């Protein structure tokens, strides 16, 4: 008896906690629809059309469920929907863990690839805990402080006096009144739930359209020496094309730079390789000052001064300044714009070029191109950095030996080099292989 008295209050707590979780989760995802679509793609479970549908529609569904639970309307239906979503989330986390994918779950906003230690234990335990709340509400949906409780008061039928209840006619009349009230309540609930379902479908449809519109990228401002498809190209066409998808906040990209870039530079000059750099922004979630996007934008800004300037700046971003590594530790703020300007000065820009670079940096001119490069890579299944393609084939191991083996195989199949090591290389200069050391 005591448990029945407290059960509606326990359900109220479960309902409000679950509702707040859904609303919080939806707001975090609604802020950046493109980023959430990329997080969905990173799980590598769904085709592109479904990834977009989930990325644009799921936050609206979560918001609708959260609002219904907080208000206490259609509690059991909302709890069932919650349980279904949470089971799907657990399946996604489980397969990511089994496949060894390094992902931030994206449950509360920014997700996708991460460079830090990846463990899904806390995410799975959290989802199981929230699932337990949903299951409780499926079993015991009657709660206090809810719209459903308010409506149920109208369904209550006052029993007649004890004297009338002792008569057959009195009992029959009371039972008929109770049955009629219950039937009326069931009918009302069916209409209410049907209307709510229709409203939610309409809201989700509108939400998908709005989020898809917000995710569009304005590419009206072109960038010199950069394309969304090919990135920043260094070198003449060669038998081996090496695409480097990188994030300047990525520690493994720094390792790749140290291991392989000098050798690749020599191979570009020998016309054995054409290098294509694709600066991405996938680690902003781990940066308090959006260093991934800011540094990629800066790299595209400086490429307007020529590929040699980009190469020098590229090396500086992975180098040191005043004895300290330029690349920040994950989870910390990256270099300020003023330091990026100092790194650009070391690339020996002309005064006009440096002024243009500073203006480009301040105006965030090429943020859309950074977003487009990142989104295009995500559509191709490239959700982690560094990712290296040799003639379009993804390199499994990122060690120098595996890269060189793939390049040699591509060169063996392709035409012979058309340039000698001493010949000029498009996008290079006599100083392109080494970047000037930034001065303090």
C-alpha positions as a Markdown table, in Angstrom:
| # | Residue | x | y | z |
|---|---|---|---|---|
| 1 | Unk | 0.0 | 0.0 | 0.0 |
| 2 | Unk | 2.8 | 2.3 | 0.9 |
| 3 | Unk | 4.6 | 1.6 | -2.4 |
| 4 | Unk | 1.5 | 2.4 | -4.3 |
| 5 | Unk | 1.2 | 5.7 | -2.6 |
| 6 | Unk | 4.8 | 6.7 | -3.4 |
| 7 | Unk | 4.9 | 5.2 | -6.9 |
| 8 | Unk | 3.3 | 8.2 | -8.6 |
| 9 | Unk | 5.9 | 10.5 | -7.0 |
| 10 | Unk | 8.8 | 8.3 | -8.0 |
| 11 | Unk | 7.3 | 8.4 | -11.5 |
| 12 | Unk | 7.1 | 12.1 | -11.4 |
| 13 | Unk | 10.9 | 12.3 | -10.6 |
| 14 | Unk | 11.6 | 9.8 | -13.4 |
| 15 | Unk | 9.4 | 11.7 | -15.9 |
| 16 | Unk | 11.0 | 15.1 | -15.1 |
| 17 | Unk | 14.6 | 13.8 | -15.2 |
| 18 | Unk | 14.0 | 12.0 | -18.5 |
| 19 | Unk | 12.3 | 15.0 | -20.0 |
| 20 | Unk | 15.1 | 17.3 | -19.0 |
| 21 | Unk | 17.7 | 14.9 | -20.4 |
| 22 | Unk | 15.9 | 14.9 | -23.8 |
| 23 | Unk | 15.6 | 18.7 | -23.9 |
| 24 | Unk | 19.2 | 19.2 | -22.9 |
| 25 | Unk | 20.4 | 16.7 | -25.5 |
| 26 | Unk | 18.2 | 18.3 | -28.3 |
| 27 | Unk | 19.4 | 21.8 | -27.7 |
| 28 | Unk | 23.0 | 20.8 | -27.9 |
| 29 | Unk | 22.4 | 19.1 | -31.3 |
| 30 | Unk | 20.2 | 21.8 | -32.7 |
| 31 | Unk | 23.0 | 24.4 | -32.4 |
| 32 | Unk | 25.1 | 22.8 | -35.2 |
| 33 | Unk | 23.1 | 20.6 | -37.6 |
| 34 | Unk | 26.1 | 20.0 | -39.9 |
| 35 | Unk | 28.3 | 18.9 | -37.0 |
| 36 | Unk | 25.7 | 16.4 | -35.7 |
| 37 | Unk | 25.3 | 14.9 | -39.2 |
| 38 | Unk | 29.0 | 14.4 | -39.3 |
| 39 | Unk | 28.9 | 12.7 | -35.8 |
| 40 | Unk | 26.2 | 10.4 | -37.1 |
| 41 | Unk | 28.3 | 9.5 | -40.2 |
| 42 | Unk | 31.2 | 8.7 | -37.9 |
| 43 | Unk | 29.4 | 5.7 | -36.6 |
| 44 | Unk | 29.4 | 4.2 | -40.1 |
| 45 | Unk | 26.1 | 2.5 | -39.6 |
| 46 | Unk | 23.7 | 4.3 | -42.0 |
| 47 | Unk | 23.5 | 5.4 | -45.7 |
| 48 | Unk | 24.0 | 9.1 | -46.4 |
| 49 | Unk | 20.2 | 9.9 | -46.8 |
| 50 | Unk | 19.5 | 8.2 | -43.4 |
| 51 | Unk | 22.5 | 9.9 | -41.7 |
| 52 | Unk | 21.1 | 13.3 | -42.8 |
| 53 | Unk | 17.6 | 12.3 | -41.7 |
| 54 | Unk | 18.8 | 11.4 | -38.3 |
| 55 | Unk | 21.1 | 14.4 | -38.0 |
| 56 | Unk | 18.4 | 16.9 | -38.9 |
| 57 | Unk | 15.4 | 15.1 | -37.4 |
| 58 | Unk | 16.5 | 13.4 | -34.2 |
| 59 | Unk | 17.1 | 16.6 | -32.2 |
| 60 | Unk | 13.5 | 17.7 | -33.0 |
| 61 | Unk | 12.1 | 14.3 | -31.9 |
| 62 | Unk | 14.1 | 14.5 | -28.7 |
| 63 | Unk | 12.8 | 18.0 | -28.0 |
| 64 | Unk | 9.2 | 16.9 | -28.6 |
| 65 | Unk | 9.6 | 13.9 | -26.3 |
| 66 | Unk | 11.2 | 16.0 | -23.6 |
| 67 | Unk | 8.4 | 18.6 | -23.7 |
| 68 | Unk | 5.7 | 15.9 | -23.5 |
| 69 | Unk | 7.4 | 14.3 | -20.5 |
| 70 | Unk | 7.9 | 17.5 | -18.7 |
| 71 | Unk | 4.3 | 18.5 | -19.2 |
| 72 | Unk | 3.1 | 15.0 | -18.4 |
| 73 | Unk | 1.2 | 14.4 | -21.6 |
| 74 | Unk | 1.1 | 10.9 | -23.3 |
| 75 | Unk | 3.6 | 9.7 | -20.7 |
| 76 | Unk | 3.5 | 6.0 | -21.6 |
| 77 | Unk | 3.9 | 6.7 | -25.3 |
| 78 | Unk | 6.7 | 9.1 | -24.7 |
| 79 | Unk | 8.4 | 6.6 | -22.4 |
| 80 | Unk | 8.1 | 3.8 | -25.1 |
| 81 | Unk | 9.6 | 6.2 | -27.7 |
| 82 | Unk | 12.4 | 7.0 | -25.2 |
| 83 | Unk | 13.2 | 3.4 | -24.6 |
| 84 | Unk | 13.3 | 2.6 | -28.4 |
| 85 | Unk | 15.7 | 5.5 | -29.0 |
| 86 | Unk | 17.9 | 4.6 | -26.0 |
| 87 | Unk | 18.2 | 0.9 | -27.2 |
| 88 | Unk | 19.2 | 2.2 | -30.7 |
| 89 | Unk | 21.8 | 4.5 | -29.0 |
| 90 | Unk | 23.2 | 1.5 | -27.0 |
| 91 | Unk | 23.5 | -0.6 | -30.2 |
| 92 | Unk | 25.4 | 2.3 | -31.8 |
| 93 | Unk | 27.8 | 2.6 | -28.9 |
| 94 | Unk | 28.3 | -1.1 | -28.7 |
| 95 | Unk | 29.2 | -1.5 | -32.3 |
| 96 | Unk | 31.6 | 1.5 | -32.1 |
| 97 | Unk | 33.3 | -0.1 | -29.1 |
| 98 | Unk | 33.5 | -3.5 | -30.8 |
| 99 | Unk | 35.0 | -2.0 | -33.9 |
| 100 | Unk | 37.5 | 0.1 | -32.0 |
| 101 | Unk | 36.2 | 3.4 | -33.4 |
| 102 | Unk | 37.6 | 6.4 | -31.6 |
| 103 | Unk | 34.5 | 8.6 | -31.2 |
| 104 | Unk | 32.9 | 11.1 | -28.9 |
| 105 | Unk | 29.4 | 9.8 | -28.7 |
| 106 | Unk | 27.7 | 13.0 | -29.7 |
| 107 | Unk | 24.9 | 12.4 | -27.2 |
| 108 | Unk | 24.9 | 16.0 | -26.0 |
| 109 | Unk | 26.1 | 17.9 | -29.1 |
| 110 | Unk | 29.6 | 17.8 | -30.6 |
| 111 | Unk | 30.6 | 14.2 | -31.4 |
| 112 | Unk | 32.6 | 12.3 | -34.0 |
| 113 | Unk | 36.2 | 11.5 | -34.1 |
| 114 | Unk | 38.5 | 12.2 | -31.1 |
| 115 | Unk | 42.2 | 11.9 | -30.6 |
| 116 | Unk | 42.1 | 11.2 | -26.9 |
| 117 | Unk | 41.5 | 8.0 | -25.0 |
| 118 | Unk | 38.2 | 6.5 | -26.0 |
| 119 | Unk | 36.0 | 4.6 | -23.6 |
| 120 | Unk | 32.3 | 4.0 | -24.0 |
| 121 | Unk | 31.7 | 2.6 | -20.5 |
| 122 | Unk | 30.3 | 5.8 | -19.0 |
| 123 | Unk | 28.2 | 6.5 | -22.1 |
| 124 | Unk | 26.7 | 3.0 | -22.0 |
| 125 | Unk | 26.1 | 3.1 | -18.2 |
| 126 | Unk | 24.4 | 6.6 | -18.5 |
| 127 | Unk | 22.1 | 5.3 | -21.3 |
| 128 | Unk | 21.2 | 2.2 | -19.3 |
| 129 | Unk | 20.3 | 4.4 | -16.3 |
| 130 | Unk | 18.1 | 6.6 | -18.5 |
| 131 | Unk | 16.6 | 3.6 | -20.1 |
| 132 | Unk | 15.6 | 2.3 | -16.6 |
| 133 | Unk | 13.7 | 5.5 | -16.1 |
| 134 | Unk | 11.9 | 5.0 | -19.4 |
| 135 | Unk | 11.0 | 1.4 | -18.5 |
| 136 | Unk | 9.6 | 2.5 | -15.1 |
| 137 | Unk | 7.3 | 5.0 | -16.8 |
| 138 | Unk | 6.2 | 2.4 | -19.4 |
| 139 | Unk | 5.2 | 0.2 | -16.5 |
| 140 | Unk | 3.8 | 2.9 | -14.2 |
| 141 | Unk | 2.9 | 6.0 | -16.3 |
| 142 | Unk | 0.6 | 7.6 | -13.7 |
| 143 | Unk | 2.5 | 10.6 | -12.1 |
| 144 | Unk | 1.8 | 13.7 | -10.1 |
| 145 | Unk | 2.0 | 17.3 | -11.3 |
| 146 | Unk | 1.0 | 16.4 | -14.9 |
| 147 | Unk | -1.6 | 17.2 | -17.5 |
| 148 | Unk | -2.7 | 13.6 | -17.4 |
| 149 | Unk | -3.3 | 13.8 | -13.6 |
| 150 | Unk | -5.4 | 16.9 | -14.2 |
| 151 | Unk | -7.5 | 15.3 | -16.9 |
| 152 | Unk | -8.0 | 12.2 | -14.8 |
| 153 | Unk | -9.8 | 14.2 | -12.1 |
| 154 | Unk | -12.6 | 14.7 | -14.6 |
| 155 | Unk | -12.9 | 10.9 | -14.9 |
| 156 | Unk | -13.6 | 10.3 | -11.3 |
| 157 | Unk | -17.1 | 9.2 | -10.4 |
| 158 | Unk | -18.2 | 9.8 | -6.9 |
| 159 | Unk | -19.6 | 6.6 | -5.4 |
| 160 | Unk | -23.2 | 6.8 | -4.1 |
| 161 | Unk | -24.1 | 6.5 | -0.4 |
| 162 | Unk | -23.5 | 3.2 | 1.4 |
| 163 | Unk | -27.3 | 2.7 | 1.5 |
| 164 | Unk | -27.6 | 2.9 | -2.3 |
| 165 | Unk | -24.6 | 0.7 | -2.9 |
| 166 | Unk | -26.3 | -2.0 | -1.0 |
| 167 | Unk | -29.0 | -2.2 | -3.6 |
| 168 | Unk | -28.6 | -3.9 | -7.0 |
| 169 | Unk | -29.9 | -1.0 | -8.9 |
| 170 | Unk | -27.6 | 1.5 | -7.1 |
| 171 | Unk | -24.5 | -0.7 | -7.7 |
| 172 | Unk | -25.4 | -1.3 | -11.4 |
| 173 | Unk | -25.9 | 2.5 | -12.0 |
| 174 | Unk | -22.5 | 3.3 | -10.3 |
| 175 | Unk | -20.7 | 0.6 | -12.4 |
| 176 | Unk | -22.3 | 2.0 | -15.6 |
| 177 | Unk | -21.1 | 5.5 | -14.7 |
| 178 | Unk | -17.6 | 4.3 | -14.0 |
| 179 | Unk | -17.5 | 2.3 | -17.3 |
| 180 | Unk | -18.8 | 5.3 | -19.2 |
| 181 | Unk | -16.1 | 7.6 | -17.6 |
| 182 | Unk | -13.4 | 5.1 | -18.5 |
| 183 | Unk | -14.6 | 4.7 | -22.1 |
| 184 | Unk | -14.7 | 8.4 | -22.4 |
| 185 | Unk | -11.2 | 8.7 | -21.0 |
| 186 | Unk | -9.9 | 6.0 | -23.4 |
| 187 | Unk | -11.5 | 7.8 | -26.4 |
| 188 | Unk | -10.2 | 11.2 | -25.3 |
| 189 | Unk | -6.7 | 9.7 | -24.9 |
| 190 | Unk | -6.8 | 8.1 | -28.3 |
| 191 | Unk | -7.7 | 11.4 | -29.9 |
| 192 | Unk | -5.1 | 13.3 | -27.9 |
| 193 | Unk | -2.3 | 10.8 | -28.7 |
| 194 | Unk | -3.3 | 10.8 | -32.4 |
| 195 | Unk | -3.3 | 14.5 | -32.5 |
| 196 | Unk | 0.0 | 14.7 | -30.8 |
| 197 | Unk | 1.5 | 12.1 | -33.1 |
| 198 | Unk | 0.4 | 14.2 | -36.1 |
| 199 | Unk | 1.7 | 17.4 | -34.6 |
| 200 | Unk | 5.1 | 15.7 | -33.8 |
| 201 | Unk | 5.3 | 14.4 | -37.4 |
| 202 | Unk | 4.7 | 17.9 | -38.8 |
| 203 | Unk | 7.2 | 19.4 | -36.3 |
| 204 | Unk | 9.8 | 16.9 | -37.2 |
| 205 | Unk | 9.3 | 17.5 | -40.9 |
| 206 | Unk | 9.6 | 21.2 | -40.4 |
| 207 | Unk | 12.6 | 20.7 | -38.2 |
| 208 | Unk | 14.4 | 18.6 | -40.8 |
| 209 | Unk | 13.8 | 21.3 | -43.4 |
| 210 | Unk | 15.0 | 24.1 | -41.1 |
| 211 | Unk | 18.1 | 22.2 | -40.0 |
| 212 | Unk | 18.9 | 21.2 | -43.6 |
| 213 | Unk | 18.7 | 24.9 | -44.5 |
| 214 | Unk | 20.9 | 25.9 | -41.6 |
| 215 | Unk | 23.4 | 23.3 | -42.6 |
| 216 | Unk | 23.9 | 24.7 | -46.1 |
| 217 | Unk | 27.3 | 26.2 | -46.8 |
| 218 | Unk | 27.8 | 29.5 | -48.6 |
| 219 | Unk | 30.7 | 29.1 | -51.0 |
| 220 | Unk | 30.1 | 32.4 | -52.8 |
| 221 | Unk | 33.7 | 33.6 | -51.8 |
| 222 | Unk | 36.2 | 31.5 | -53.7 |
| 223 | Unk | 39.8 | 30.9 | -52.4 |
| 224 | Unk | 42.9 | 31.1 | -54.6 |
| 225 | Unk | 44.8 | 27.8 | -54.9 |
| 226 | Unk | 42.1 | 25.8 | -52.9 |
| 227 | Unk | 39.2 | 23.7 | -54.0 |
| 228 | Unk | 36.7 | 21.8 | -51.8 |
| 229 | Unk | 37.4 | 18.6 | -53.8 |
| 230 | Unk | 41.2 | 18.7 | -54.1 |
| 231 | Unk | 42.2 | 20.9 | -51.3 |
| 232 | Unk | 45.5 | 22.7 | -51.7 |
| 233 | Unk | 47.6 | 21.0 | -54.4 |
| 234 | Unk | 51.4 | 20.8 | -54.3 |
| 235 | Unk | 53.2 | 19.5 | -57.2 |
| 236 | Unk | 52.6 | 18.6 | -60.8 |
| 237 | Unk | 50.4 | 15.6 | -61.8 |
| 238 | Unk | 52.2 | 12.4 | -60.9 |
| 239 | Unk | 51.6 | 8.6 | -61.0 |
| 240 | Unk | 51.0 | 8.7 | -57.2 |
| 241 | Unk | 48.5 | 11.2 | -55.7 |
| 242 | Unk | 48.6 | 11.5 | -52.0 |
| 243 | Unk | 45.7 | 13.2 | -50.2 |
| 244 | Unk | 46.3 | 14.3 | -46.7 |
| 245 | Unk | 43.2 | 14.9 | -44.6 |
| 246 | Unk | 44.4 | 16.7 | -41.5 |
| 247 | Unk | 43.4 | 18.8 | -38.5 |
| 248 | Unk | 46.0 | 21.2 | -37.1 |
| 249 | Unk | 44.8 | 20.3 | -33.6 |
| 250 | Unk | 45.4 | 16.6 | -34.2 |
| 251 | Unk | 48.4 | 15.0 | -32.4 |
| 252 | Unk | 48.6 | 12.2 | -34.9 |
| 253 | Unk | 48.8 | 14.7 | -37.7 |
| 254 | Unk | 51.8 | 16.2 | -36.0 |
| 255 | Unk | 53.4 | 12.7 | -35.9 |
| 256 | Unk | 52.6 | 12.2 | -39.6 |
| 257 | Unk | 54.2 | 15.5 | -40.4 |
| 258 | Unk | 57.4 | 14.6 | -38.5 |
| 259 | Unk | 57.6 | 11.1 | -40.1 |
| 260 | Unk | 56.7 | 11.6 | -43.7 |
| 261 | Unk | 56.5 | 15.2 | -44.9 |
| 262 | Unk | 60.2 | 15.8 | -45.7 |
| 263 | Unk | 60.3 | 12.6 | -47.8 |
| 264 | Unk | 57.0 | 13.5 | -49.5 |
| 265 | Unk | 58.4 | 16.9 | -50.4 |
| 266 | Unk | 61.4 | 15.3 | -52.1 |
| 267 | Unk | 59.1 | 12.9 | -54.0 |
| 268 | Unk | 57.0 | 15.9 | -55.2 |
| 269 | Unk | 60.1 | 17.6 | -56.6 |
| 270 | Unk | 61.0 | 14.3 | -58.3 |
| 271 | Unk | 57.5 | 14.2 | -59.8 |
| 272 | Unk | 56.9 | 10.9 | -58.0 |
| 273 | Unk | 54.0 | 12.3 | -56.0 |
| 274 | Unk | 51.4 | 15.0 | -56.1 |
| 275 | Unk | 50.4 | 16.1 | -52.6 |
| 276 | Unk | 46.9 | 17.4 | -51.8 |
| 277 | Unk | 46.3 | 18.9 | -48.4 |
| 278 | Unk | 42.7 | 19.0 | -47.0 |
| 279 | Unk | 42.6 | 21.1 | -43.8 |
| 280 | Unk | 39.6 | 19.9 | -41.7 |
| 281 | Unk | 37.9 | 21.0 | -38.5 |
| 282 | Unk | 36.7 | 18.0 | -36.5 |
| 283 | Unk | 38.3 | 18.7 | -33.1 |
| 284 | Unk | 36.6 | 22.0 | -32.2 |
| 285 | Unk | 34.6 | 20.1 | -29.6 |
| 286 | Unk | 37.9 | 19.6 | -27.7 |
| 287 | Unk | 39.1 | 23.2 | -28.2 |
| 288 | Unk | 37.8 | 26.1 | -26.0 |
| 289 | Unk | 38.6 | 28.6 | -28.8 |
| 290 | Unk | 37.8 | 26.7 | -32.0 |
| 291 | Unk | 41.4 | 26.2 | -32.9 |
| 292 | Unk | 40.6 | 23.5 | -35.5 |
| 293 | Unk | 38.5 | 25.9 | -37.6 |
| 294 | Unk | 40.6 | 29.0 | -37.0 |
| 295 | Unk | 43.9 | 27.3 | -38.0 |
| 296 | Unk | 42.4 | 25.7 | -41.1 |
| 297 | Unk | 40.9 | 29.1 | -42.1 |
| 298 | Unk | 44.4 | 30.6 | -41.5 |
| 299 | Unk | 46.0 | 28.0 | -43.7 |
| 300 | Unk | 43.5 | 28.7 | -46.5 |
| 301 | Unk | 44.0 | 32.5 | -46.0 |
| 302 | Unk | 47.7 | 32.2 | -46.5 |
| 303 | Unk | 47.4 | 29.9 | -49.5 |
| 304 | Unk | 46.2 | 33.0 | -51.4 |
| 305 | Unk | 49.8 | 34.2 | -51.3 |
| 306 | Unk | 50.8 | 31.0 | -53.0 |
| 307 | Unk | 51.5 | 27.3 | -52.3 |
| 308 | Unk | 55.0 | 28.0 | -51.0 |
| 309 | Unk | 53.6 | 30.4 | -48.3 |
| 310 | Unk | 51.1 | 27.7 | -47.4 |
| 311 | Unk | 53.8 | 25.0 | -47.1 |
| 312 | Unk | 55.9 | 27.3 | -44.8 |
| 313 | Unk | 52.9 | 28.1 | -42.6 |
| 314 | Unk | 51.8 | 24.5 | -42.6 |
| 315 | Unk | 55.2 | 23.5 | -41.2 |
| 316 | Unk | 55.1 | 26.3 | -38.6 |
| 317 | Unk | 51.7 | 25.1 | -37.4 |
| 318 | Unk | 53.2 | 21.7 | -36.7 |
| 319 | Unk | 56.5 | 23.3 | -35.4 |
| 320 | Unk | 57.6 | 25.2 | -32.4 |
| 321 | Unk | 57.5 | 28.9 | -31.4 |
| 322 | Unk | 59.8 | 30.2 | -28.7 |
| 323 | Unk | 60.7 | 26.7 | -27.8 |
| 324 | Unk | 57.1 | 25.6 | -27.3 |
| 325 | Unk | 55.0 | 23.3 | -29.5 |
| 326 | Unk | 52.5 | 25.4 | -31.5 |
| 327 | Unk | 49.9 | 22.7 | -31.5 |
| 328 | Unk | 47.9 | 22.8 | -28.3 |
| 329 | Unk | 47.3 | 19.8 | -26.0 |
| 330 | Unk | 43.9 | 18.3 | -26.6 |
| 331 | Unk | 41.3 | 20.1 | -24.4 |
| 332 | Unk | 43.3 | 23.3 | -24.2 |
| 333 | Unk | 43.0 | 26.6 | -26.1 |
| 334 | Unk | 45.0 | 26.8 | -29.3 |
| 335 | Unk | 47.2 | 29.8 | -30.4 |
| 336 | Unk | 45.6 | 33.2 | -30.6 |
| 337 | Unk | 45.1 | 35.0 | -33.9 |
| 338 | Unk | 48.0 | 37.3 | -33.0 |
| 339 | Unk | 50.3 | 34.2 | -32.8 |
| 340 | Unk | 49.0 | 32.9 | -36.1 |
| 341 | Unk | 49.9 | 36.3 | -37.6 |
| 342 | Unk | 53.5 | 35.9 | -36.3 |
| 343 | Unk | 53.7 | 32.5 | -37.9 |
| 344 | Unk | 52.5 | 34.0 | -41.2 |
| 345 | Unk | 55.2 | 36.7 | -40.9 |
| 346 | Unk | 57.8 | 33.9 | -40.8 |
| 347 | Unk | 56.5 | 32.7 | -44.2 |
| 348 | Unk | 58.0 | 35.9 | -45.6 |
| 349 | Unk | 54.8 | 37.5 | -46.9 |
| 350 | Unk | 54.9 | 40.9 | -48.5 |
| 351 | Unk | 53.4 | 43.7 | -46.5 |
| 352 | Unk | 50.3 | 43.6 | -48.8 |
| 353 | Unk | 50.0 | 39.9 | -48.4 |
| 354 | Unk | 50.3 | 40.1 | -44.6 |
| 355 | Unk | 47.6 | 42.7 | -44.4 |
| 356 | Unk | 45.3 | 40.6 | -46.5 |
| 357 | Unk | 46.1 | 37.6 | -44.3 |
| 358 | Unk | 45.2 | 39.5 | -41.1 |
| 359 | Unk | 42.0 | 40.8 | -42.6 |
| 360 | Unk | 41.1 | 37.2 | -43.8 |
| 361 | Unk | 41.8 | 35.9 | -40.3 |
| 362 | Unk | 39.7 | 38.6 | -38.5 |
| 363 | Unk | 36.8 | 38.2 | -41.0 |
| 364 | Unk | 36.8 | 34.4 | -40.8 |
| 365 | Unk | 36.6 | 34.6 | -44.6 |
| 366 | Unk | 37.1 | 31.0 | -45.4 |
| 367 | Unk | 35.2 | 29.3 | -42.6 |
| 368 | Unk | 32.6 | 28.1 | -45.2 |
| 369 | Unk | 35.4 | 26.4 | -47.2 |
| 370 | Unk | 36.8 | 24.7 | -44.1 |
| 371 | Unk | 33.2 | 23.5 | -43.4 |
| 372 | Unk | 32.8 | 22.3 | -46.9 |
| 373 | Unk | 36.1 | 20.4 | -47.0 |
| 374 | Unk | 35.2 | 18.8 | -43.7 |
| 375 | Unk | 31.7 | 17.9 | -44.8 |
| 376 | Unk | 32.8 | 16.5 | -48.1 |
| 377 | Unk | 35.4 | 14.3 | -46.4 |
| 378 | Unk | 32.7 | 13.1 | -43.9 |
| 379 | Unk | 30.5 | 12.1 | -46.9 |
| 380 | Unk | 33.4 | 9.9 | -48.1 |
| 381 | Unk | 33.7 | 8.2 | -44.7 |
| 382 | Unk | 36.7 | 10.3 | -43.6 |
| 383 | Unk | 35.8 | 11.1 | -40.0 |
| 384 | Unk | 39.3 | 11.0 | -38.4 |
| 385 | Unk | 42.6 | 12.6 | -39.0 |
| 386 | Unk | 45.1 | 12.0 | -40.3 |
| 387 | Unk | 43.5 | 10.0 | -43.1 |
| 388 | Unk | 45.8 | 9.4 | -46.0 |
| 389 | Unk | 44.7 | 8.3 | -49.5 |
| 390 | Unk | 47.1 | 7.1 | -52.1 |
| 391 | Unk | 45.5 | 7.2 | -55.6 |
| 392 | Unk | 42.1 | 7.3 | -53.8 |
| 393 | Unk | 42.8 | 4.2 | -51.6 |
| 394 | Unk | 42.8 | 4.7 | -47.9 |
| 395 | Unk | 46.1 | 3.9 | -46.2 |
| 396 | Unk | 45.5 | 1.4 | -43.4 |
| 397 | Unk | 48.7 | 1.9 | -41.3 |
| 398 | Unk | 50.0 | 5.5 | -41.0 |
| 399 | Unk | 53.7 | 4.6 | -40.6 |
| 400 | Unk | 56.2 | 5.9 | -43.2 |
| 401 | Unk | 57.0 | 2.4 | -44.5 |
| 402 | Unk | 53.4 | 1.6 | -45.4 |
| 403 | Unk | 53.0 | 5.0 | -47.1 |
| 404 | Unk | 56.2 | 4.5 | -49.2 |
| 405 | Unk | 55.1 | 1.0 | -50.2 |
| 406 | Unk | 51.8 | 2.4 | -51.5 |
| 407 | Unk | 53.5 | 5.2 | -53.3 |
| 408 | Unk | 56.0 | 2.8 | -55.0 |
| 409 | Unk | 53.2 | 0.6 | -56.1 |
| 410 | Unk | 51.3 | 3.5 | -57.6 |
| 411 | Unk | 54.5 | 4.8 | -59.3 |
| 412 | Unk | 55.2 | 1.3 | -60.8 |
| 413 | Unk | 51.8 | 1.3 | -62.4 |
| 414 | Unk | 51.8 | 4.9 | -63.6 |
| 415 | Unk | 53.8 | 6.9 | -66.2 |
| 416 | Unk | 57.4 | 7.7 | -65.6 |
| 417 | Unk | 58.2 | 11.1 | -63.9 |
| 418 | Unk | 58.2 | 14.0 | -66.4 |
| 419 | Unk | 60.3 | 16.2 | -64.2 |
| 420 | Unk | 63.9 | 15.8 | -63.0 |
| 421 | Unk | 64.7 | 16.6 | -59.3 |
| 422 | Unk | 66.1 | 19.9 | -60.4 |
| 423 | Unk | 63.1 | 20.9 | -62.4 |
| 424 | Unk | 60.6 | 23.5 | -61.2 |
| 425 | Unk | 57.5 | 22.1 | -59.5 |
| 426 | Unk | 54.1 | 23.9 | -59.6 |
| 427 | Unk | 53.4 | 25.3 | -56.2 |
| 428 | Unk | 57.0 | 25.1 | -55.0 |
| 429 | Unk | 59.9 | 27.4 | -54.7 |
| 430 | Unk | 63.6 | 27.0 | -53.8 |
| 431 | Unk | 62.7 | 27.4 | -50.1 |
| 432 | Unk | 59.4 | 25.4 | -50.1 |
| 433 | Unk | 60.8 | 22.3 | -48.5 |
| 434 | Unk | 61.8 | 24.1 | -45.3 |
| 435 | Unk | 59.8 | 26.7 | -43.5 |
| 436 | Unk | 61.5 | 29.7 | -41.9 |
| 437 | Unk | 61.8 | 29.4 | -38.1 |
| 438 | Unk | 59.4 | 31.9 | -36.5 |
| 439 | Unk | 61.2 | 34.5 | -34.5 |
| 440 | Unk | 60.0 | 35.6 | -31.0 |
